């Protein structure tokens, strides 16, 4: 997940008023995920929950 401008082939959707663009190659792996904003000991930011694959 990155904060950048969408590319021509990206799949773009509006989720809770936020425009989200996803590369169509990885879309099937993240389509059922949820985006949350969390604050923890290590800081705060967006977290992708429920993805079929893990990331670091």
C-alpha positions in Angstrom: 0.0 0.0 0.0 1.4 3.4 -1.0 0.4 7.0 -0.9 0.8 8.0 -4.5 -1.1 8.9 -7.6 -3.1 6.1 -9.3 -1.8 4.6 -12.5 -3.9 4.1 -15.7 -4.4 0.3 -15.0 -5.2 0.6 -11.3 -8.6 -0.4 -10.0 -10.0 2.7 -8.2 -12.8 2.7 -5.7 -14.2 5.1 -3.1 -14.2 3.6 0.4 -15.8 5.6 3.2 -15.1 8.8 1.2 -11.5 7.9 0.5 -10.3 7.3 -3.0 -8.3 4.0 -3.0 -6.3 2.8 -6.0 -5.0 -0.8 -6.2 -2.8 -2.4 -8.9 -5.1 -4.8 -10.7 -2.4 -7.6 -10.4 -2.7 -7.7 -6.6 -6.4 -6.8 -6.3 -7.6 -10.4 -6.0 -5.3 -10.8 -3.0 -6.6 -7.8 -1.1 -10.2 -7.3 -2.3 -11.8 -8.6 0.9 -9.4 -6.6 3.2 -10.4 -3.7 5.4 -8.4 -0.5 5.9 -8.1 0.8 9.4 -6.3 3.7 11.0 -4.6 2.7 14.2 -2.4 4.2 16.9 0.0 2.1 18.8 3.3 2.3 20.8 5.2 2.3 17.5 3.2 5.1 16.0 0.1 5.5 13.9 -1.0 4.9 10.4 -3.1 2.8 8.0 -3.3 -1.0 8.5 -4.6 -3.5 6.0 -6.5 -6.2 7.8 -7.8 -9.5 6.4 -5.4 -9.7 3.4 -4.9 -13.2 2.0 -1.1 -12.6 2.1 1.1 -11.0 4.6 3.3 -8.0 4.2 6.0 -6.3 6.3 
